Amino acid sequence: MTWLSTTTKATVGVKAAQGLAKRPALAKLTFRVSKPLLKRRARQSAEQLADTARTLATIVAIYGPLVGQELGLVEAPKPRRTAPCIAAGSVIGASAVYFLEPQYGRERREQLLRLVS
């Protein structure tokens, strides 16, 4: 309502208040009509606030640790050496397949026992 001046808005507000004071039934009707509108607006603003908070929480969860490391507040995690674990897993898996194969696995296990003993 930028097209109305401040004084005009004040005058209209005062006259509306006077009219509602003279007719209480009209005030009650106005409240009944405006109540659902006010509820809807409050619900919409609450939903917008929740969306904003959810977005902010996601940003903090993703970029918080990175910013902490860059500022020196938190130590960077040590790099893990995964190659030995992968190699050990590959050897265990290959030997399991080799010795537990249904067709030739029994012969291979017996041959290994002969070599060890």
Rosetta blueprint (number, residue, H / E / L):
1 M L
2 T L
3 W L
4 L L
5 S L
6 T H
7 T H
8 T H
9 K H
10 A H
11 T H
12 V H
13 G H
14 V H
15 K H
16 A H
17 A H
18 Q H
19 G H
20 L H
21 A H
22 K H
23 R L
24 P H
25 A H
26 L H
27 A H
28 K H
29 L H
30 T H
31 F H
32 R H
33 V H
34 S H
35 K H
36 P H
37 L H
38 L H
39 K H
40 R H
41 R H
42 A H
43 R H
44 Q H
45 S H
46 A H
47 E H
48 Q H
49 L H
50 A H
51 D H
52 T H
53 A H
54 R H
55 T H
56 L H
57 A H
58 T H
59 I H
60 V H
61 A H
62 I H
63 Y H
64 G H
65 P H
66 L H
67 V H
68 G H
69 Q H
70 E H
71 L H
72 G L
73 L L
74 V L
75 E L
76 A L
77 P L
78 K L
79 P L
80 R L
81 R L
82 T L
83 A H
84 P H
85 C H
86 I H
87 A H
88 A H
89 G H
90 S H
91 V H
92 I H
93 G H
94 A H
95 S H
96 A H
97 V H
98 Y H
99 F H
100 L L
101 E L
102 P L
103 Q L
104 Y L
105 G H
106 R H
107 E H
108 R H
109 R H
110 E H
111 Q H
112 L H
113 L H
114 R H
115 L H
116 V H
117 S L
